């Protein structure tokens, strides 16, 4: 799409579509309501999706570094319900679109978290269920590349930013890479959605989901 086309698309999205988009985080998923079409996105590590996976074979060899074991870890999440309160779109000069979903900055999003069975290193405080509080200026922003084919538009996820502060409710130190893994799992969920979704302008000039595969 040309820069002018992207600019026009963003104007349509903000004027006609943004008020009809809402994201609700609940349990281990996100429910995306896009103009009355609701899609459930599962927020978890890809290893948790297949029942055929065996944690004993997935785990990589744990290395010893200065008397400390190292290896990949994966979190799982259980959200207390939280719903976005504002959605906006913005074009950049490279022909991409920012989609930002904001939550109420006065609210704290509670996420019951713990490491899953595929993690190599289980520090007791991370393995045991604990509540992570996501607070402050909380939002999720996606960098999307719009691709138009005939009268259909698809979006490809180019990047993701999450804002806000993460801290454990029990005041114990939070895992230093918690937000990194959370961002990665969020991106995976939305990449799956946008890779399968196609959008089309309706008679009211609103961008609606035409199909999800």
Secondary structure, DSSP 4 states (H G I P E B T S, - for coil): --HHHHHHHHHHIIIIIGGGEEEEEEETEEEEEETTEEEEEE-B-GGGT-TT--HHHHSPPPEEETTEEE----EEEEEEEEE--EEEEEE-TTSEEEEEEE--TTS-EEEEEEE-TT-S---HHHHS-EEEEEEEEEEEEEEEEEEEETTEEEEEEEEEEEEEEEEETT-SPPPTTHHHHHHHHHHHHHHHHHHHEEEEE-TTS-EEEEEE-
